[in-house]
């Protein structure tokens, strides 16, 4: 009997900082854990601004997608968490550069704080190629 879910570990993404995996594939979808702006090599937060941090988060998510045989362009839903909603416009510019054509559905949420003092965290649900 086939397994109904598969844990995905992405060698090019930062190590998980808690008891979770980078993503879980199930039912033709990839459910990606939230990525904060950690450098994959050092494990340290990178980016002085929310926009810089958003770019790193999306690069990390792209690495997770790649490990599952997908691309960030296959995303169907993305959630952006911001500690300062006044940075939304700047984050949006960076975000748009990752999704120039046919962007996914998205929600942006203002939050009080994020792990390790990050300004941005981004997660995604991705359609896996057949």
C-alpha positions, 0 to 999 in steps of 0.5 A: 500500500503506498504511503499517503504522505512523504516528508521532504528535506531540502539539502539547499535550505536552512536546517529546520529550527524545530520539530518539523520538516521542510515540507510534506507531499500529499495528494499531489500537493507540497505543503511547505513549512514557513521559511524565515530569512536564514542563510542555509550555510550559517543558519543566521538571519540575513537581510537588514530590511523586510524586503531583503529578508523576504528575498531570502525566505523565497530563495529558501522556499525555492530550494524546498520546492526543488528538493520535491521536484517542483519550482516556486512557480508551481505555488498555488498559495503563499502566506507572507507574515510580516512584523511591520505591515508598513513594509508591505509595499517593499516586500511586495516588490521583491515578491513580485520579482519571484512571480512575474507571470501567473502568481499564486493566490496569496495572503499577507498577515501582520504578526507581533513577532516571528522566530529569531527576531525575523521580520518576515516568514513565508510559507507555501502550498505547491502543486507537484508536477506529474 
